[in-house]
Amino acid sequence: MADYFTQFSCVLDVGTADKAITALEILERLHLAEEDSDEPEFSGFAVSLQDGPGSSILWFHDDDGQGDVEGVIRFVLRLAEALDLTGLWGFDYAHTCSRPRLEAFGGGAHVIDLGARKSVGWISTHEWLTAALNGEDDDAAEALVA
């Protein structure tokens, strides 16, 4: 039997230590609110202060290989609204497997416009590869030849 994983590790600078503490408090409240939920929206990731107390940098990472990319995006968009964050932010992630399996490896990346409070782009390596090999993405096909 194979085990499948989604893994990531990224940081978000929220600007001040006070905002970072507020962010952690928001996540704690969200976790409490969805404690009995069968499908929690803000799980599958952990957040801590990157450089310890006094830091403005939040470190996001998967929860023991069971990362929820969409959960991170929902939470960061919530933070952007609550903390009035601006600029672009993004992260990449990996899909891995404990055994060799076809189509079990890949990953992707997301870019979020914090000021506009929306995702502005993403890529899945599996979808990109499929499109490139099928000639559906001219830029991807050219990159493969180059």
N, C-alpha and C positions, 0 to 999 in steps of 0.2 A: 504494500500500500504506500502511496506517495502522499507527502504533505506539501501543500501549496502555501506560498508566502507572498505578502506584499510588504515591501520594506522601503523606508525613507528616513532621511535625517536632514533637517533644514532649520534655518533660523529666521526670525522676524524681529527687526528692531522697531519697537513701538514708540521710541523717542525719549521716554523718561522712566525712571524706576517706579514712580507712582502708577504710571499706565501699565507697566508690566505686572505689578501686584494686582491691579484692578482686573487685568486679563485673567490671571490665575483664579481670582475670586469669581469672575463670570463663569469660567469653566466649572468650578466647583458647584455653583448654583445650578448650572445646566445638568450636571451629572445627578445631583440630588432630585431635580425635577423629573428626570426620566429614569429613576431608579427601578421602577416596576415595569418599564416599557419592554415589549418583546423586540422592538426594533429601535434602539436608541440612535439618535441623530449625531451625537457627539462622542462616539466611542471609537476604538481602534487606533488611538494615538495617545501619546503622553506629551505633556508640556511642562517645562521647568525653566528656571532662570539659567541662561547659558553660563554666566560668569559669577553665579552666586548672588547673595543679597546686594542690593544696590544697582543691579544690572537692568538695562532697558531692553535686553535681547532675550527673546523667548526661543527656546530650543524645542522643536517639534520632532518626534520620532515615532515610528510604528510601535505598537503595543505587542512586543514579543513575536514579531513576524506577521502579526495579523492586522496590518495597517488598513485603515479606511481612508482612502484618498478623498472621497466625497465628504466625509466627516471633517477633515482638515479644512477643506474649502468652505464648508458651511460655517465653521467656527471662525475662520479668518475674516470672512465677510461680516459676521456678527461683530467681531472686534473692530473692523474698519468703521462700522456705524457707531458703536459705543465709544470708541476712543478717537474718532474723527481722523483716521489714518488716511494718508494720500500716497500717491506714487504707484509704481508697479512692483509687484512681488510675485515670486514663483518658486516652484520646487519640482524636482523630478523624483521618480520612484521606480522600483524594480519589482517585477513579478518573477519569482524563482520557485524551484521545486526541489524536494529532497531526493528525487530520483530522476533519471533521464526520461523525459516524456516529451512527445511531439507537442508543439505549440504551448508548452508550459513555461516558457521563459520570454521575457520581454520587459516592457515598461512604458514610461511616458513622462510627460511634463505638462504642467499647467502654469499659465500666467494670469494674474488677477490685477485689475485696476482697482486699487483700494479706494481711491477717491470716488470713482463711479460706482463702486460696490458691485462689481460684476467680473465674471471670468471673461477674458478677452481672447484666449486661445489655448489650445491644448494639442498634444500629439500622442498617439499611441504607436509604439514601434511596430507592433504586430500589424495594425491597419496600414501603416506607411509601407511596410515591406510587401504586404499583399498587393497594394495598389501599384507599387513600383514593379513588381514581378509580372503583373497583369497589364503593364503599359498604361495604367489609368492615371499616373502622375508623372508628367513629362519631366518636371524638375527632379523628382526622385530617381527616375530612370537615368537621367543625365549624370546625376551624382554617382550612380552605380558604375557607369562606364568610365567616368573621369579618373 
